[in-house]
Amino acid sequence: MKSKSLYTTVLLTITISLSVFSQQKSDFMGFPSDENFVESNPIAIGYNKNTQTLESMAVERNFKSPVSLPSGIAYDGQYLWVCGYNEYFIYQISTIDGSTINKVPVNLQKPYGITFSNDTIYLIDNNSKNIFAFDHATGNCLDTIIINHNLIYPTGLYKMNDEFIFNDTKGPQPNATGDSTFFYNYNTNTIIGNQAFGTYCTGITFDGTFLWINDNPSQSTMKIDPQTWTLINSYKVPGGMYPNGIAYDGQYLWEINNASDSIYMLNPNNVTTINNNSTAGTLNVFPNPVNSNENFNILLSNRTANNITISDATGKIILNKTIAQNSSLITLNANDLQLSSGVYTIRCQNYSDKFIVK
């Protein structure tokens, strides 16, 4: 009987950097050595030993993203706003069909979070690790909010009164053993961190009571009580392994996914529990993006692969590697593999995945 292969498009951006590659930067890409994540199918994976059976929210509407590397989504009361890597624009789009209403220039290459407040667009930037305020109509930069707290890979953004809420992968102490979610008060320049429930958290939003935070490897959205910092529930999201941005419009959640380049309107009041007896394996590649000297990870859900191959678009084998029978996480380095721009396919036994090197 022929085994079924899983084909999912994954966008992995690799940029050239001439800076010295630190061990700290290398380490933050993978799972911490002092923790062992737990796994069943399906769950949300967390370093705090918390696991939740996933539910699925009904998809009420979906359409394509206006950008090919979407990294964030926000809601302004009428329209959605989308940011993406290497765009230098933000897009105001219709909630009905995703058509572009306005295209506003912003001078940022790597925004990885967007939020809207009082006619102002705020973006969190992976390059500078700061937050920038832009006029939503002209794109003029109104303010630069300097965050002097040693952030490493800030993702997601939500503005609540005088605070910005965002995630960081292995950010400053005391939460450096995994992802953290931070509350940053820009008036007092103070920051409070909470250890995240996911392993590679991205988008974040608030519904007035609960925080909703995306996690890439588990392909889930987590519902969190910010007062007690308790994981209430986890929801499987559509589109694949890169649920980057999330926004709330007062009734529905809007997810933007980097794997499918699509936007999904989800109903949090219409959920079903996912069958927990599935034995199908999955193959995820993360993070996205990754610099040329940095590691990327291959996560296997069923731990049965014993061989991994990476091939380019012509079929040429770049890597053929035997791995341990019970391996679930494989970490590789883009520079060591000498990967140039192009589309690559990863195969682990009966499962395959694709990623793009920019």
Secondary structure as GFF3:
##gff-version 3
##sequence-region A 1 358
A	DSSP	beta_strand	9	11	.	.	.	ID=ss1
A	DSSP	beta_strand	14	15	.	.	.	ID=ss2
A	DSSP	alpha_helix	23	28	.	.	.	ID=ss3
A	DSSP	beta_strand	54	64	.	.	.	ID=ss4
A	DSSP	beta_strand	70	75	.	.	.	ID=ss5
A	DSSP	beta_strand	80	84	.	.	.	ID=ss6
A	DSSP	beta_strand	89	93	.	.	.	ID=ss7
A	DSSP	beta_strand	100	105	.	.	.	ID=ss8
A	DSSP	beta_strand	111	117	.	.	.	ID=ss9
A	DSSP	beta_strand	120	125	.	.	.	ID=ss10
A	DSSP	beta_strand	131	135	.	.	.	ID=ss11
A	DSSP	beta_strand	141	145	.	.	.	ID=ss12
A	DSSP	beta_strand	154	160	.	.	.	ID=ss13
A	DSSP	beta_strand	163	168	.	.	.	ID=ss14
A	DSSP	beta_strand	180	185	.	.	.	ID=ss15
A	DSSP	beta_strand	190	195	.	.	.	ID=ss16
A	DSSP	beta_strand	201	206	.	.	.	ID=ss17
A	DSSP	beta_strand	211	215	.	.	.	ID=ss18
A	DSSP	beta_strand	220	225	.	.	.	ID=ss19
A	DSSP	beta_strand	230	236	.	.	.	ID=ss20
A	DSSP	beta_strand	243	248	.	.	.	ID=ss21
A	DSSP	beta_strand	253	257	.	.	.	ID=ss22
A	DSSP	beta_strand	262	273	.	.	.	ID=ss23
A	DSSP	beta_strand	283	286	.	.	.	ID=ss24
A	DSSP	beta_strand	290	291	.	.	.	ID=ss25
A	DSSP	beta_strand	295	300	.	.	.	ID=ss26
A	DSSP	beta_strand	307	311	.	.	.	ID=ss27
A	DSSP	beta_strand	317	322	.	.	.	ID=ss28
A	DSSP	beta_strand	329	333	.	.	.	ID=ss29
A	DSSP	beta_strand	342	348	.	.	.	ID=ss30
A	DSSP	beta_strand	351	357	.	.	.	ID=ss31
###
